[in-house]
Amino acid sequence: MASAKLQKLISWNVNGIRAAIRKDILNYLQSSKFSAICFQEVRALESQFPDEFVNFLNTNNLYSNFYAAEKKGYSGVGIISVAKPLSVTKGIGVKEFDCEGRVITCEFENYILSSAYFPNSQDMGKRLSYKLRFCDHLFEFLTKQKEKLNKPVILGGDYNIAHREIDIARPKANEKTAGYFLEERQWMEYLTVDKDWIDTFRFLNPDKKDVYSWWSQRGRARENNVGWRIDYFCTDKSIKKNIKKAEVEYNVLGSDHCPVTLEVDL
C-alpha cells in the first residue's frame, strides 16, 4: 500500500460491484497499492457483497464504508481505505439526493475524501434541473466540510459530465446529449474556473487528447475509443502544488468505466 504521506487514490464507477467482481477486478485492486479507493454505482447492500470481496477487505485489513440508495440495485457509493477514517459522513444532508446514495465522505488525518456519483441528466434533460441542484448542494457541502475541519478536500467520482471538447470523442454530435449539455459544462467551468478547483488530470495533462474514462457498450465504442472523460479527481486549490500524478487507466477492464488515479503529497 502507499506511504502515509504520499496518498495514491483511485476512483472507479464499477457498474455494479457484484458484476465487477465476476469480471475479476480484484486482481487490479490487489496490485494497485492504493491508500483509498472511491467506488460509484455499487448497486448492492453490504450484505450482498460477494465473499471474494469481503475476504479481500478482511485479508488486507482495509476499512470499508458504503452508502446505498433506498431503491435496491441502484446507485450507491463507497470508500475503502488503508487508514481508519476519523469520521464518515453519508450523504450531503439533502433528502432528495441522499435517498439515492450518491455521496460518502471520509475525513482522514490530512485531508477529506468524497466519493460522488453525480446524477445522469437523462434524455432531453429530464433530470437536468435535479442534477444541477445536486451539483450546487454538493459543492456547498464540501465547502462547509473544508471550513469545519480545516483540511483540503478531494472529490473523486463519476461526474457524468464531459467538461470540454477535448474530453469527448464527438463533441458536436453530443451537444444535446446528457453529460454534455451546455449547463453541465458551465457548472464544471464554475467549479474549475470561478472557484479555482483543480481537475487534476487536466492540470497535469492540459493538451492530452483521446483519453476517456467511459465508453458506451454499443457499437464497439471502447474498441474504437469513442469515449467520454467523465470521471475525475478534483481538489480545492490549497493542494495544487502537492499534486504529483494523475492518470486515466483506460486499459483496465471490468466496467464500462475505467479507474482514474491521483497521487498527492500530503
Backbone bond lengths (Angstrom), bond angles and torsions (degrees), N, CA, C in turn:
res aa  C-N    CA-C-N  psi(-1)  N-CA   C-N-CA  omega(-1)  CA-C   N-CA-C  phi
1 M - - - 1.454 - - 1.532 110.29 -
2 A 1.339 117.01 163.50 1.453 121.40 -175.93 1.525 110.90 -70.99
3 S 1.332 116.04 159.92 1.455 120.95 179.79 1.523 110.12 -68.60
4 A 1.337 115.52 164.81 1.461 120.12 -177.68 1.518 111.27 -66.35
5 K 1.330 117.85 -31.86 1.456 121.60 -176.54 1.526 111.91 -83.84
6 L 1.316 117.32 -50.31 1.460 121.57 177.99 1.521 108.21 -86.45
7 Q 1.314 115.85 111.19 1.451 121.06 -178.31 1.523 110.21 -93.75
8 K 1.322 116.57 123.76 1.459 120.43 171.36 1.521 107.85 -102.64
9 L 1.313 115.37 116.59 1.454 122.20 -176.27 1.523 109.75 -113.93
10 I 1.310 115.33 144.77 1.465 122.33 179.46 1.524 108.24 -128.23
11 S 1.308 117.04 141.02 1.456 121.78 171.40 1.516 108.47 -128.00
12 W 1.343 115.23 134.53 1.464 118.60 -175.30 1.523 110.46 -151.31
13 N 1.312 115.63 121.81 1.463 120.88 166.90 1.526 106.27 -81.25
14 V 1.335 115.33 109.32 1.463 119.70 -172.35 1.524 113.02 -89.41
15 N 1.354 116.69 -3.35 1.465 120.39 177.52 1.532 111.20 53.75
16 G 1.337 114.46 46.93 1.467 120.99 -179.79 1.520 110.72 99.52
17 I 1.322 117.15 109.30 1.466 119.99 -175.81 1.520 111.78 -63.31
18 R 1.319 116.98 -34.61 1.472 118.67 -178.64 1.524 111.07 -68.30
19 A 1.331 116.36 -42.22 1.467 119.74 177.55 1.517 110.46 -65.89
20 A 1.339 116.73 -39.30 1.464 120.33 -178.76 1.527 111.64 -65.19
21 I 1.311 116.66 -37.87 1.469 119.75 177.85 1.525 109.91 -64.04
22 R 1.323 116.38 -39.31 1.471 119.43 177.55 1.524 110.98 -64.46
23 K 1.332 116.30 -26.54 1.468 120.82 178.47 1.524 111.68 -89.98
24 D 1.327 116.40 10.45 1.468 122.24 168.60 1.520 113.79 72.47
25 I 1.333 117.60 39.67 1.463 118.22 177.28 1.524 112.29 -73.03
26 L 1.343 117.55 -13.54 1.463 119.03 -177.80 1.517 112.06 -63.95
27 N 1.315 117.96 -31.39 1.465 120.05 176.92 1.528 110.45 -61.19
28 Y 1.320 116.33 -41.25 1.462 119.78 177.14 1.529 110.71 -65.34
29 L 1.327 116.50 -46.94 1.459 119.56 -177.96 1.525 111.24 -61.74
30 Q 1.319 116.22 -39.94 1.454 120.67 -177.38 1.533 111.80 -65.00
31 S 1.309 117.06 -31.70 1.465 120.83 -174.48 1.529 113.62 -98.40
32 S 1.324 118.61 -0.84 1.463 120.38 -168.41 1.525 115.24 -87.15
33 K 1.331 118.13 -10.68 1.474 122.40 174.70 1.534 111.58 53.05
34 F 1.299 115.69 52.72 1.455 121.97 -176.28 1.529 111.84 -89.03
35 S 1.328 113.83 160.50 1.464 121.62 167.32 1.523 110.04 -94.72
36 A 1.324 115.60 -38.84 1.463 120.76 177.57 1.523 109.00 -156.82
37 I 1.317 115.19 151.05 1.466 121.51 177.97 1.526 109.10 -127.20
38 C 1.322 115.40 130.70 1.460 122.47 172.86 1.529 108.52 -97.37
39 F 1.317 116.15 126.25 1.462 120.66 175.41 1.518 109.69 -109.05
40 Q 1.335 115.53 146.14 1.464 121.55 170.48 1.530 109.07 -129.80
41 E 1.321 113.42 158.98 1.467 122.37 -179.06 1.529 110.56 52.76
42 V 1.320 114.61 53.43 1.469 121.55 -179.62 1.530 110.38 -69.64
43 R 1.320 115.72 -40.63 1.475 123.27 174.27 1.529 113.78 55.99
44 A 1.317 116.45 42.22 1.463 120.38 177.27 1.518 109.34 -164.25
45 L 1.311 115.88 150.29 1.457 121.57 168.29 1.521 108.56 -77.34
46 E 1.327 117.15 157.04 1.463 119.65 179.62 1.528 111.35 -60.77
47 S 1.326 116.49 -30.33 1.467 120.46 178.25 1.525 112.22 -68.32
48 Q 1.333 116.41 -14.27 1.463 121.25 -179.82 1.522 112.80 -99.90
49 F 1.325 117.94 0.24 1.459 120.17 -178.67 1.525 110.31 -64.17
50 P 1.329 117.59 139.64 1.470 120.43 177.75 1.531 111.22 -61.20
51 D 1.307 116.03 148.61 1.463 121.25 -179.99 1.529 111.40 -56.31
52 E 1.327 116.60 -36.66 1.471 119.85 -178.70 1.525 111.19 -61.66
53 F 1.334 116.75 -37.01 1.456 120.73 -179.89 1.526 110.76 -71.86
54 V 1.306 116.40 -43.08 1.468 120.97 178.00 1.527 109.96 -61.52
55 N 1.311 116.66 -42.44 1.472 120.64 178.56 1.524 111.17 -64.07
56 F 1.327 116.74 -38.62 1.463 121.19 177.36 1.524 110.51 -60.58
57 L 1.318 116.93 -45.11 1.456 121.08 179.25 1.526 111.01 -62.85
58 N 1.326 115.78 -45.85 1.463 120.10 -176.51 1.525 112.14 -69.76
59 T 1.320 116.19 -43.37 1.467 120.50 -177.92 1.522 111.60 -62.35
60 N 1.320 116.13 -34.74 1.470 120.48 -177.73 1.527 112.96 -95.91
61 N 1.341 116.25 7.85 1.472 121.79 178.26 1.531 112.09 53.09
62 L 1.322 115.09 45.27 1.458 121.02 -177.73 1.528 110.96 -92.27
63 Y 1.315 114.61 149.60 1.454 120.90 174.42 1.526 108.04 -94.79
64 S 1.309 116.88 132.14 1.465 119.92 -176.51 1.522 109.80 -127.65
65 N 1.326 114.92 135.43 1.455 122.10 176.86 1.522 108.41 -137.97
66 F 1.322 115.63 126.41 1.459 120.74 -177.07 1.520 109.79 -131.34
67 Y 1.326 114.27 155.41 1.460 121.40 -179.25 1.523 108.11 -137.35
68 A 1.314 116.41 112.47 1.459 121.99 -174.74 1.522 111.27 -97.30
69 A 1.318 115.36 154.63 1.459 121.16 174.50 1.522 109.81 -76.05
70 E 1.320 115.52 157.80 1.466 119.82 175.44 1.526 110.76 -65.85
71 K 1.305 116.73 -33.94 1.462 121.84 177.14 1.522 108.76 -79.34
72 K 1.303 117.19 123.08 1.466 121.03 -175.85 1.530 111.09 -66.49
73 G 1.327 115.05 141.57 1.456 120.64 176.73 1.510 114.39 72.71
74 Y 1.334 117.17 21.46 1.465 121.35 -174.04 1.520 109.88 -132.90
75 S 1.326 116.62 137.90 1.458 122.69 171.83 1.531 111.15 55.97
76 G 1.310 118.15 -140.74 1.459 122.45 179.68 1.515 112.89 93.47
77 V 1.333 115.58 137.17 1.458 122.19 -178.58 1.524 109.66 -134.90
78 G 1.332 115.64 165.57 1.458 119.13 178.48 1.509 111.44 -162.84
79 I 1.316 115.46 163.33 1.458 123.04 172.48 1.522 107.98 -137.30
80 I 1.330 116.70 126.19 1.454 120.39 169.82 1.523 107.60 -112.91
81 S 1.320 116.08 144.55 1.465 119.26 -171.63 1.515 111.56 -148.66
82 V 1.323 114.25 155.22 1.460 121.23 175.70 1.522 109.74 -75.31
83 A 1.321 116.47 -42.96 1.465 121.48 179.10 1.528 110.11 -87.91
84 K 1.314 115.41 147.75 1.455 119.93 177.04 1.524 109.56 -75.42
85 P 1.330 118.68 126.65 1.471 119.64 178.18 1.529 111.04 -62.80
86 L 1.324 114.94 144.70 1.466 119.75 174.84 1.523 110.59 -73.95
87 S 1.323 115.99 -29.74 1.462 121.29 176.21 1.522 108.79 -157.15
88 V 1.321 115.28 156.20 1.462 121.98 179.66 1.522 108.30 -133.11
89 T 1.319 116.25 130.86 1.462 121.32 177.95 1.522 108.77 -121.61
90 K 1.314 115.52 124.22 1.464 121.09 178.18 1.523 108.87 -101.08
91 G 1.342 114.85 121.37 1.452 119.91 -179.33 1.516 111.82 87.97
92 I 1.335 114.47 -177.37 1.462 120.98 -179.74 1.521 111.36 -123.57
93 G 1.329 116.70 11.44 1.451 120.44 176.25 1.511 114.70 82.99
94 V 1.348 116.80 18.19 1.467 121.57 178.53 1.529 107.18 -127.46
95 K 1.311 116.88 114.27 1.458 122.63 -170.37 1.522 113.59 -56.91
96 E 1.333 118.24 -41.67 1.460 119.61 -173.69 1.529 112.28 -63.93
97 F 1.342 117.02 -20.91 1.458 121.11 177.16 1.526 111.61 -101.40
98 D 1.324 115.28 -37.92 1.460 118.99 -175.48 1.524 112.59 -67.36
99 C 1.330 118.24 -26.39 1.459 120.09 177.91 1.526 111.29 -66.27
100 E 1.332 116.68 -16.07 1.462 120.76 -179.88 1.525 112.37 -99.52
101 G 1.323 118.29 5.60 1.459 121.78 173.97 1.515 113.56 56.38
102 R 1.339 116.80 57.68 1.468 120.30 -169.90 1.528 114.87 -105.67
103 V 1.313 118.80 -15.07 1.464 119.75 -175.58 1.524 110.40 -142.37
104 I 1.323 116.26 133.67 1.454 122.03 169.41 1.521 107.69 -134.62
105 T 1.330 116.39 140.63 1.458 121.76 -173.47 1.517 110.08 -131.04
106 C 1.323 115.79 130.40 1.463 121.90 177.47 1.525 109.49 -117.19
107 E 1.315 115.13 132.38 1.465 121.06 173.30 1.521 108.63 -94.77
108 F 1.314 115.85 126.35 1.461 121.78 174.30 1.527 109.19 -113.30
109 E 1.311 116.24 179.77 1.468 120.16 -174.00 1.521 112.63 -56.74
110 N 1.339 116.95 -43.07 1.459 120.17 -172.04 1.520 114.49 -115.64
111 Y 1.322 118.19 1.27 1.466 119.15 -177.34 1.521 110.99 -164.12
112 I 1.315 114.32 168.70 1.461 123.07 175.90 1.524 107.26 -115.10
113 L 1.327 117.07 131.85 1.468 121.67 -178.53 1.514 109.57 -122.52
114 S 1.326 115.59 125.34 1.468 121.26 175.80 1.513 110.21 -115.26
115 S 1.317 115.41 140.83 1.459 122.55 170.81 1.519 107.25 -111.80
116 A 1.330 116.58 122.59 1.461 120.34 -174.60 1.524 111.40 -130.65
117 Y 1.321 114.60 138.31 1.454 122.03 173.43 1.526 107.21 -114.48
118 F 1.329 115.46 98.73 1.457 120.98 -176.77 1.532 109.89 -68.99
119 P 1.321 118.08 145.80 1.463 120.15 177.58 1.526 111.69 -63.00
120 N 1.318 114.52 151.86 1.465 121.24 169.73 1.521 107.49 -85.01
121 S 1.326 117.13 130.89 1.462 119.64 -177.48 1.527 113.42 -75.28
122 Q 1.323 116.54 -10.16 1.470 124.71 170.79 1.530 113.30 67.27
123 D 1.337 113.47 166.95 1.461 121.17 -177.96 1.527 110.76 -56.73
124 M 1.320 115.35 139.00 1.459 122.54 179.27 1.531 112.20 61.44
125 G 1.339 116.64 15.87 1.458 120.47 178.12 1.514 114.34 68.19
126 K 1.332 116.74 31.05 1.470 120.27 -176.90 1.523 112.77 -58.20
127 R 1.340 116.70 -31.85 1.468 119.81 179.69 1.523 112.04 -116.18
128 L 1.297 116.83 21.46 1.460 120.07 -177.88 1.528 111.38 -63.38
129 S 1.316 116.87 -45.06 1.460 120.07 179.38 1.525 110.78 -61.48
130 Y 1.326 116.22 -43.07 1.470 121.50 177.57 1.520 110.13 -59.57
131 K 1.328 115.62 -44.38 1.462 119.43 -177.80 1.525 111.16 -65.02
132 L 1.311 117.54 -44.18 1.458 120.04 -178.40 1.527 111.05 -65.52
133 R 1.319 117.10 -34.81 1.463 120.02 174.64 1.526 110.02 -65.22
134 F 1.317 116.24 -41.42 1.469 120.45 176.84 1.526 110.37 -58.56
135 C 1.325 116.39 -47.77 1.462 120.66 -178.89 1.527 111.04 -56.74
136 D 1.324 116.36 -45.51 1.460 120.40 -178.15 1.526 111.65 -67.07
137 H 1.322 116.63 -43.19 1.466 120.22 179.94 1.525 111.11 -67.69
138 L 1.319 117.30 -36.94 1.467 120.28 178.00 1.522 110.07 -64.02
139 F 1.328 117.10 -45.99 1.465 119.57 -179.90 1.530 110.63 -62.62
140 E 1.315 116.77 -39.99 1.473 120.67 177.79 1.527 110.64 -62.48
141 F 1.324 116.57 -42.94 1.472 121.43 178.41 1.528 111.02 -61.34
142 L 1.326 116.97 -47.10 1.465 120.26 -177.83 1.522 111.27 -66.74
143 T 1.323 116.95 -36.18 1.458 120.51 177.07 1.526 110.68 -62.46
144 K 1.318 116.29 -41.54 1.466 120.13 178.55 1.519 111.45 -67.76
145 Q 1.335 116.90 -37.00 1.460 120.27 176.87 1.520 110.81 -61.68
146 K 1.312 116.05 -43.94 1.467 120.42 179.41 1.529 111.00 -62.31
147 E 1.322 116.14 -44.48 1.461 120.18 -179.45 1.527 111.20 -66.29
148 K 1.309 116.53 -40.10 1.465 121.42 -177.77 1.519 112.28 -68.87
149 L 1.329 117.03 -43.75 1.460 121.63 -172.84 1.519 113.22 -98.99
150 N 1.335 116.62 -13.06 1.462 122.11 179.09 1.524 111.17 56.20
151 K 1.333 115.33 49.33 1.458 122.01 178.86 1.521 109.30 -137.86
152 P 1.330 117.94 152.66 1.470 119.49 176.24 1.523 111.53 -65.22
153 V 1.316 115.10 151.94 1.462 122.37 -177.94 1.524 109.52 -113.45
154 I 1.328 115.77 134.43 1.459 122.92 175.24 1.523 107.59 -122.05
155 L 1.314 115.99 124.81 1.468 121.82 -178.07 1.516 109.53 -113.36
156 G 1.323 116.13 106.64 1.455 121.80 176.21 1.511 110.13 -103.55
157 G 1.321 115.93 143.27 1.449 115.60 177.22 1.507 115.14 164.88
158 D 1.328 112.32 178.54 1.455 122.13 172.46 1.518 106.54 -91.59
159 Y 1.338 116.35 101.72 1.461 120.88 -177.57 1.528 111.38 -79.42
160 N 1.324 117.46 -15.20 1.472 121.40 -177.09 1.532 110.79 55.24
161 I 1.349 115.91 36.05 1.462 121.82 176.48 1.527 108.49 -141.58
162 A 1.310 116.78 125.68 1.461 120.93 167.18 1.525 106.08 -91.53
163 H 1.316 116.57 117.01 1.462 120.41 -167.60 1.521 113.16 -68.93
164 R 1.319 117.13 -53.35 1.459 120.81 -174.78 1.523 110.81 -132.54
165 E 1.332 116.43 174.53 1.462 120.57 -177.18 1.525 111.60 -56.11
166 I 1.312 117.29 -35.16 1.462 120.89 -178.44 1.534 111.72 -65.96
167 D 1.329 116.45 -15.97 1.462 121.55 -175.38 1.529 113.56 -96.99
168 I 1.295 117.22 7.72 1.464 120.51 -178.73 1.529 109.12 -146.49
169 A 1.330 116.10 139.60 1.466 119.84 -174.10 1.522 112.38 -67.96
170 R 1.337 116.89 -35.84 1.466 120.26 -175.30 1.526 109.95 -130.83
171 P 1.328 116.86 74.74 1.467 119.70 -174.40 1.528 114.04 -62.77
172 K 1.296 117.73 -45.90 1.465 119.75 -175.92 1.518 112.16 -62.19
173 A 1.319 116.06 -39.79 1.467 120.56 -177.93 1.526 112.50 -72.18
174 N 1.346 116.83 -13.65 1.470 119.68 -173.96 1.519 113.94 -117.46
175 E 1.329 117.36 17.39 1.460 119.24 -177.59 1.519 113.37 -62.89
176 K 1.324 116.81 -23.27 1.469 120.22 178.18 1.527 110.62 -113.79
177 T 1.329 115.15 30.71 1.461 121.52 179.97 1.521 109.32 -110.29
178 A 1.341 115.56 142.12 1.462 120.84 177.76 1.525 110.25 -53.71
179 G 1.307 115.57 133.60 1.455 121.49 -177.57 1.513 113.37 97.63
180 Y 1.344 115.75 -12.47 1.464 119.32 178.37 1.529 111.11 -136.70
181 F 1.330 116.02 18.27 1.458 118.83 173.39 1.534 109.40 -62.40
182 L 1.290 116.30 148.36 1.456 121.09 -178.66 1.528 111.31 -54.79
183 E 1.321 116.85 -42.07 1.465 120.23 -177.22 1.532 111.63 -63.24
184 E 1.320 116.63 -34.54 1.461 120.22 178.10 1.518 110.85 -69.05
185 R 1.321 115.80 -43.99 1.461 119.77 178.07 1.528 111.46 -64.89
186 Q 1.316 115.83 -34.61 1.461 119.31 177.50 1.525 110.84 -66.07
187 W 1.323 117.30 -35.38 1.466 118.65 177.51 1.522 110.71 -66.14
188 M 1.335 117.73 -39.17 1.462 119.96 176.32 1.526 110.82 -63.68
189 E 1.327 117.31 -35.11 1.459 120.57 174.32 1.525 110.54 -64.35
190 Y 1.310 115.65 -42.60 1.464 120.76 177.26 1.527 110.44 -57.91
191 L 1.323 116.38 -45.75 1.464 120.75 -178.27 1.520 111.68 -65.54
192 T 1.328 116.16 -48.46 1.471 120.20 -169.46 1.533 113.88 -93.23
193 V 1.306 117.60 -16.20 1.467 120.34 179.10 1.528 110.12 -110.24
194 D 1.322 117.07 -60.84 1.459 120.37 -177.49 1.535 112.26 -63.81
195 K 1.322 116.37 -39.95 1.459 120.68 -177.03 1.531 112.88 -101.35
196 D 1.317 116.95 1.11 1.468 122.08 173.35 1.527 114.53 61.42
197 W 1.318 117.80 26.58 1.454 118.99 172.40 1.527 108.86 -76.12
198 I 1.327 115.39 158.31 1.454 120.86 -172.89 1.524 110.72 -109.68
199 D 1.316 116.89 119.35 1.466 122.26 165.95 1.528 104.92 -77.85
200 T 1.312 116.65 101.77 1.466 120.38 -166.08 1.520 113.15 -63.22
201 F 1.317 117.63 -38.76 1.465 119.32 179.01 1.528 110.61 -64.92
202 R 1.325 116.35 -48.02 1.459 119.11 -176.80 1.528 110.96 -71.08
203 F 1.319 117.87 -27.86 1.458 121.77 176.11 1.528 111.10 -60.93
204 L 1.328 116.14 -42.63 1.460 120.61 -179.00 1.527 112.73 -88.50
205 N 1.319 116.97 -18.40 1.474 121.50 -176.71 1.524 109.63 -132.53
206 P 1.318 118.42 64.73 1.466 120.69 -170.47 1.524 115.11 -61.48
207 D 1.314 117.72 -28.46 1.463 120.04 -174.87 1.532 113.94 -116.83
208 K 1.322 116.83 8.36 1.458 119.60 -175.10 1.521 110.48 -74.23
209 K 1.333 115.14 121.05 1.465 121.34 -175.47 1.530 111.46 -101.83
210 D 1.320 114.25 167.48 1.466 122.54 172.03 1.533 112.34 60.75
211 V 1.326 116.24 31.44 1.466 121.24 176.80 1.525 107.76 -113.69
212 Y 1.314 115.57 115.51 1.458 121.11 -174.20 1.527 110.08 -130.31
213 S 1.344 115.06 158.53 1.462 119.93 -178.32 1.518 113.35 -119.23
214 W 1.342 116.59 -5.76 1.463 120.62 178.11 1.521 109.13 -144.25
215 W 1.333 113.84 142.70 1.468 121.26 178.60 1.521 108.56 -136.41
216 S 1.309 116.14 138.66 1.459 120.19 173.03 1.523 109.72 -58.47
217 Q 1.314 116.00 148.68 1.459 120.23 177.81 1.537 111.20 -85.46
218 R 1.305 115.71 7.67 1.467 120.72 178.95 1.523 110.28 -106.49
219 G 1.323 115.70 154.50 1.458 122.29 168.37 1.524 115.50 61.09
220 R 1.342 117.32 28.53 1.472 121.69 177.12 1.535 111.29 55.06
221 A 1.331 114.38 37.80 1.468 119.60 -175.38 1.523 112.31 -61.41
222 R 1.329 116.73 -41.41 1.467 117.70 -178.33 1.530 110.84 -70.31
223 E 1.305 116.05 -41.24 1.465 120.40 178.33 1.523 111.12 -58.21
224 N 1.342 116.08 -36.43 1.464 121.11 -178.71 1.535 112.71 -96.23
225 N 1.321 116.08 4.00 1.468 122.98 -179.34 1.526 112.49 53.77
226 V 1.326 115.39 45.52 1.462 120.95 172.66 1.524 106.22 -97.61
227 G 1.318 115.83 85.09 1.450 119.55 -169.48 1.512 114.63 -130.00
228 W 1.332 113.36 -172.77 1.450 123.42 -179.85 1.536 108.20 -134.19
229 R 1.312 118.05 141.04 1.463 120.25 169.20 1.524 107.18 -97.16
230 I 1.320 115.55 101.44 1.466 121.05 -176.35 1.530 111.92 -124.78
231 D 1.328 116.77 1.05 1.468 121.90 179.10 1.530 108.17 -108.82
232 Y 1.313 116.87 131.52 1.460 120.87 -169.69 1.533 112.06 -139.32
233 F 1.324 114.55 156.82 1.453 122.98 154.98 1.520 106.34 -115.10
234 C 1.312 116.98 114.50 1.449 121.52 173.58 1.528 108.61 -113.86
235 T 1.319 115.70 145.29 1.456 121.08 -179.49 1.527 109.60 -130.71
236 D 1.327 115.44 156.61 1.455 117.23 171.23 1.524 108.83 -70.39
237 K 1.305 116.22 161.44 1.464 120.94 -169.25 1.524 113.87 -68.86
238 S 1.333 118.12 -12.36 1.459 120.10 -175.35 1.519 113.59 -64.37
239 I 1.342 117.44 -21.98 1.469 119.34 -179.66 1.526 111.88 -115.40
240 K 1.305 116.00 24.07 1.469 120.58 179.27 1.522 112.02 -53.55
241 K 1.325 117.20 -43.57 1.462 121.62 -177.12 1.532 112.31 -75.83
242 N 1.324 116.95 -10.54 1.466 120.79 -177.60 1.521 112.99 -93.31
243 I 1.331 116.69 -6.23 1.462 120.87 -178.19 1.527 109.03 -74.59
244 K 1.314 116.63 118.76 1.457 121.45 -175.03 1.527 113.10 -103.19
245 K 1.314 117.11 -35.11 1.465 119.99 -174.86 1.520 109.09 -158.58
246 A 1.316 116.50 139.92 1.461 122.00 176.31 1.518 108.10 -145.56
247 E 1.312 115.61 126.81 1.466 119.74 -175.00 1.521 111.27 -136.17
248 V 1.323 114.34 157.08 1.457 123.11 169.73 1.519 106.02 -114.29
249 E 1.315 116.93 113.85 1.470 120.88 -172.10 1.527 110.00 -90.49
250 Y 1.322 114.39 70.13 1.461 121.09 -171.16 1.523 113.75 -67.79
251 N 1.312 118.10 -13.77 1.463 119.93 177.75 1.529 113.55 -87.39
252 V 1.328 116.78 -5.10 1.460 120.51 -179.16 1.524 109.33 -86.61
253 L 1.330 115.90 122.94 1.462 122.07 -177.85 1.531 110.29 -97.96
254 G 1.329 115.27 176.95 1.456 121.14 178.73 1.515 113.19 125.49
255 S 1.334 116.55 -10.96 1.457 122.85 -179.32 1.519 107.57 -158.31
256 D 1.357 116.20 169.96 1.460 118.15 172.44 1.525 111.19 -77.49
257 H 1.329 116.95 -9.19 1.457 123.83 169.32 1.522 108.38 -104.75
258 C 1.312 115.97 160.28 1.466 120.27 170.99 1.529 108.27 -114.51
259 P 1.318 118.07 163.52 1.465 119.97 177.43 1.519 111.89 -70.86
260 V 1.318 116.17 148.71 1.458 122.56 167.65 1.522 107.10 -116.75
261 T 1.325 117.04 146.13 1.461 120.34 -173.74 1.527 111.02 -129.07
262 L 1.322 113.78 155.82 1.457 121.24 178.02 1.516 108.50 -143.16
263 E 1.333 116.32 131.73 1.455 121.44 171.17 1.524 107.21 -115.43
264 V 1.325 115.35 123.71 1.452 121.35 -175.69 1.526 109.47 -136.07
265 D 1.318 116.00 134.62 1.460 122.39 -177.52 1.530 108.61 -91.77
266 L 1.322 115.78 111.02 1.455 120.30 -177.46 1.521 112.55 -112.52
